[in-house]
Amino acid sequence: MDQQAIFIDAGFLLAVGGMQIAGTSLRSASIVNFELLIEGILKCTEDFSGLPTLRTYWYDASRDALFTDQHKRIGMISGVKVRLGRMSVDGVQKGVDLKLGLDLVGVARNKAASTVFLLSGDDDLAEAVEAAQDFGVKVVLVGLENTSHRLGVTSVAEHLALRVDSIITLPVELVEKCFTKQVKAAPLAPVTSSVPVVAPAPVLQPAAPAASIAPTVLAENGGAVRPKPSLTPRPGLLPAPVYRAQRPETADLVYSSVTGSAGALHEESAMGAACEVGHAVAESWYNNTTQGLLRELVVERPFLPQEIDRVLLKDCAQRIGEQKTDYQGIRRELRRAFWERLDQLN
């Protein structure tokens, strides 16, 4: 039929939009006007194809594939059908790409649309794209413009980009209008709970021998000073390592064929980007978390939950590429910078 259908991978769209506006793909870092966003995508695609729209499919994941309040809100938008996969306990989406691929091929097989628009960057969908094309459907990829990338769009796998019929981009103005960086209204209260915390030792002047320093720090008036809460793990666990700004060993960063000062410059740039990403993710997460979640994170230090670690890697890959992000030196710098910024904020 002479009509179009739109397939949106919400994880992809919200990640690239959030990265552009808030500097991180962490969902809690951005507020999204979904009604305006879907309306803008609809207009952009209809202007390109000149066809009416059969339906807009919105693919996302949730615990046990149950509708959240946000999914219900999106599902109530006229012409939008929400399709949910499952979210595992460690924050990994299950079944989302499969549902999208099956629906894409199903629409093509039933000749329900002559043109489909795909908002995704996952190369796992390349086979579904080719199957839909075999049924005579034109597949158009929709992305966010990135003039510095050879594909011209952000976070799209080359394997997928080579198989679609054409690529278009969403207007920058639409993204800026629909995504707003989440700004914390007030500083997060210090962590106060039954979990004992220990403050770092103060600097005494003049320095006294270790044996002469009393275990209790006294104020000038003779009263005891209450130590401030700090990001110290629960007693009984291994002590948290001290994270300090340092330059990781270069042995893990042999990703450039350039030698000499140019190679060192590339390495410096990659490490600097990793540090910036670690700081940005830590700040965004801290600004939108609760005391309970912060406490849970601190107890497990230096280990990070998979959902945070995945955001660090994803955001860094958008800055310096997946290949460079795979190096252990870069990954250590991401995690070091995350904890460093969290210490500063707390």
C-alpha positions in Angstrom: 0.0 0.0 0.0 1.1 3.6 -0.6 1.7 4.5 3.0 4.6 4.5 5.4 5.4 3.0 8.8 7.9 4.2 11.4 10.0 1.9 13.6 11.7 3.5 16.6 14.3 1.9 18.8 13.7 4.0 21.9 17.0 3.0 23.5 18.9 4.3 20.4 16.8 7.5 20.0 16.9 8.5 23.7 20.6 7.7 23.9 21.8 9.9 21.0 19.4 12.7 21.9 20.5 12.7 25.5 24.1 12.6 24.5 23.7 15.6 22.3 21.8 17.7 24.9 23.0 16.4 28.3 26.4 15.0 27.3 25.5 11.4 28.4 23.2 8.6 27.3 22.0 8.1 30.9 18.2 8.4 30.6 17.7 10.1 33.9 19.9 13.0 32.7 17.3 14.2 30.2 13.7 15.2 30.2 11.9 14.3 27.0 8.8 15.8 25.4 7.6 12.5 23.8 4.5 14.0 22.1 6.5 16.8 20.4 9.3 14.4 19.5 7.1 11.8 17.8 5.2 14.6 16.1 8.4 16.0 14.7 9.6 12.5 13.5 6.2 12.0 11.8 6.5 15.4 10.0 10.1 14.8 9.0 9.4 11.3 7.5 6.1 12.4 5.7 7.9 15.4 4.2 10.5 13.0 2.8 8.1 10.3 1.5 5.0 12.2 0.7 3.0 9.3 2.1 0.5 9.0 4.9 1.5 7.0 8.0 0.1 3.6 8.9 1.5 3.5 12.4 4.5 4.5 14.5 6.0 1.6 16.4 7.9 2.4 19.6 10.2 -0.3 21.0 11.6 -0.3 24.5 12.2 -2.6 27.5 10.9 -2.8 31.0 10.9 -5.2 33.9 8.8 -8.2 33.0 7.8 -6.3 29.8 5.1 -4.4 31.8 4.0 -0.9 30.9 5.5 1.9 33.0 3.7 5.2 33.4 6.0 6.6 30.7 5.1 3.8 28.3 1.4 4.3 28.9 1.8 8.0 28.1 3.6 7.2 24.9 1.0 4.5 24.0 -1.8 7.0 24.3 -0.4 9.2 21.6 -2.5 8.8 18.5 -1.1 6.4 15.9 1.6 5.0 18.2 2.0 1.4 19.2 4.3 0.5 22.1 6.1 -2.8 21.9 8.1 -3.9 25.0 10.9 -6.4 25.5 12.2 -7.4 28.9 14.7 -5.6 31.1 17.0 -8.0 32.9 18.1 -7.4 36.5 21.4 -6.0 35.3 19.8 -3.6 33.0 20.2 -5.4 29.7 17.4 -5.3 27.1 16.0 -8.6 26.0 13.9 -9.2 22.9 13.6 -5.6 21.7 15.6 -6.1 18.4 13.8 -9.4 17.8 10.4 -7.8 18.1 11.4 -4.8 15.9 12.9 -7.1 13.2 9.9 -9.4 13.1 7.4 -6.5 12.9 9.5 -4.9 10.1 9.4 -8.1 8.0 5.8 -8.7 8.8 4.7 -5.3 7.6 6.7 -5.8 4.4 5.3 -9.3 3.8 1.7 -8.2 4.3 2.3 -5.2 2.0 1.0 -2.9 4.7 3.4 -0.2 3.7 5.6 0.7 0.7 8.2 2.7 2.7 9.4 2.1 6.3 11.5 4.5 8.4 13.9 3.0 10.9 15.4 4.9 13.8 18.1 2.5 15.1 21.8 2.0 14.9 22.0 -1.7 15.7 23.7 -3.9 13.1 21.6 -6.9 14.2 18.7 -5.4 12.2 20.6 -5.6 8.9 19.2 -9.0 8.0 15.6 -7.8 8.8 16.2 -4.8 6.6 17.2 -7.0 3.6 14.3 -9.3 4.2 11.9 -6.4 4.1 13.5 -5.1 0.9 13.0 -8.5 -0.7 9.3 -8.0 -0.3 9.5 -4.7 -2.3 9.7 -2.3 0.6 12.0 0.7 0.7 13.8 1.1 4.0 15.0 4.6 5.1 17.3 5.0 8.1 16.7 8.1 10.3 19.5 9.4 12.5 21.1 12.4 14.1 23.5 14.3 11.9 27.2 14.0 12.6 29.3 15.7 10.0 32.5 14.5 11.6 31.6 10.8 11.0 32.1 9.1 7.7 28.5 7.9 7.7 27.2 11.4 8.5 25.0 10.2 11.4 25.6 9.4 15.1 25.9 5.9 16.6 24.9 3.9 13.5 26.6 0.6 12.6 28.2 0.6 9.2 26.8 -2.9 8.6 23.3 -1.5 8.9 23.9 1.8 7.1 25.2 -0.1 4.0 22.0 -2.0 3.7 19.3 0.6 3.8 18.0 2.4 0.7 18.8 5.9 2.0 19.6 7.9 5.1 18.0 11.1 6.4 18.6 13.1 9.5 16.3 14.7 12.1 16.5 18.5 12.4 18.9 19.7 15.1 16.2 22.1 16.2 13.8 19.2 16.9 16.2 17.5 19.3 17.0 20.7 21.1 13.3 21.4 21.5 12.3 17.9 22.7 15.3 17.1 25.0 16.1 19.1 28.1 19.0 18.5 30.5 17.8 17.4 33.9 18.9 20.0 36.4 19.0 19.1 40.1 16.8 21.4 42.1 18.8 21.2 45.3 22.0 19.6 46.5 21.6 16.0 47.6 21.6 15.6 51.3 24.6 13.8 52.8 24.4 10.0 53.2 22.9 9.4 56.6 22.0 5.9 57.7 22.8 3.2 60.0 25.8 2.3 57.9 28.8 3.6 59.8 31.0 6.0 57.9 34.5 7.4 58.7 35.8 10.8 57.7 39.2 11.2 56.1 41.9 12.2 58.7 42.3 16.0 58.9 45.7 17.7 58.2 47.3 18.8 61.5 49.8 21.6 61.8 52.4 21.0 62.7 52.5 17.3 61.8 53.0 15.0 64.8 54.4 11.5 64.9 51.7 8.8 64.3 52.0 7.5 67.8 51.1 10.9 69.3 48.0 11.6 67.3 44.9 11.0 69.4 42.1 8.9 67.9 39.6 11.7 68.5 40.1 15.1 66.9 39.3 18.0 69.3 38.1 21.4 68.4 39.7 24.6 69.8 37.1 24.8 72.6 37.8 21.2 73.6 34.6 19.7 72.2 34.7 16.7 69.9 34.3 17.3 66.1 31.7 15.1 64.5 33.2 13.6 61.3 31.5 14.3 58.0 30.0 11.4 56.0 32.2 10.3 53.2 32.1 7.7 50.4 33.7 5.0 52.5 32.5 1.4 52.2 30.8 -0.5 55.0 33.2 -1.9 57.6 33.9 -5.6 57.0 34.5 -5.1 53.3 37.8 -4.6 51.7 38.9 -0.9 52.1 38.1 1.3 49.1 41.2 2.0 47.0 42.3 5.6 46.8 41.6 7.1 43.4 44.0 9.8 42.3 44.4 11.5 39.0 47.2 9.7 37.3 48.2 8.7 33.8 47.6 5.0 33.1 50.3 2.9 31.5 50.6 3.5 27.8 51.1 -0.3 27.2 47.3 -0.7 27.0 46.8 2.1 24.5 48.5 0.8 21.4 45.6 1.7 19.1 47.4 4.1 16.8 49.9 3.4 14.1 51.2 6.9 14.6 54.5 7.2 16.5 56.3 9.9 18.2 54.6 13.1 19.5 51.6 12.6 17.3 50.9 9.2 18.7 51.2 10.6 22.2 48.8 13.4 21.3 46.2 10.8 20.2 46.6 8.9 23.5 46.3 12.1 25.5 43.2 13.1 23.7 41.6 9.7 24.2 42.4 9.6 27.9 41.1 13.2 28.3 37.8 12.2 26.6 37.5 9.2 28.9 38.0 11.4 32.0 35.4 13.9 30.8 32.9 11.1 30.1 33.5 9.6 33.6 32.9 13.0 35.2 29.8 13.7 33.2 28.1 10.4 33.9 28.9 10.6 37.6 27.4 14.1 37.8 24.3 13.1 35.9 23.8 10.0 38.0 24.4 11.8 41.2 22.0 14.7 40.3 19.2 12.2 39.8 19.7 9.5 42.4 18.4 8.9 45.9 20.2 8.5 49.2 19.4 4.8 49.2 20.8 4.2 45.7 23.9 6.2 46.5 24.4 4.2 49.7 24.1 0.9 47.8 26.7 2.1 45.2 29.2 3.2 47.9 28.9 -0.1 49.7 30.0 -2.0 46.5 32.9 0.4 45.8 35.1 0.1 43.7 32.7 -2.1 41.6 30.1 -0.3 39.5 26.7 -1.7 38.5 26.5 -2.9 35.0 23.9 -0.3 34.0 26.3 2.5 35.0 29.4 0.8 33.5 27.5 0.3 30.2 26.6 4.0 30.0 30.3 4.9 30.6 31.4 2.6 27.7 28.6 3.7 25.4 29.2 7.4 26.0 32.9 7.0 25.6 32.5 5.0 22.4 30.5 7.9 20.9 33.4 10.2 21.7 36.5 8.2 20.6 35.1 5.1 18.9 34.4 1.5 20.1 37.8 0.2 19.2 39.6 2.7 21.4 37.1 2.2 24.2 37.9 -1.5 24.3 41.4 -0.8 25.7 41.8 -1.5 29.4 43.6 1.8 30.1 40.6 3.7 28.7 38.2 1.7 30.8 40.2 2.1 34.0 40.2 5.9 33.4 36.5 5.9 32.9 35.8 4.2 36.2 38.5 6.2 38.0 37.0 9.5 36.8 33.5 8.4 37.8 34.6 7.8 41.4 36.7 10.9 41.4 33.8 13.1 40.4 31.4 11.3 42.8 33.9 12.0 45.7 33.9 15.7 44.8 30.1 15.9 44.7 29.7 14.2 48.0 
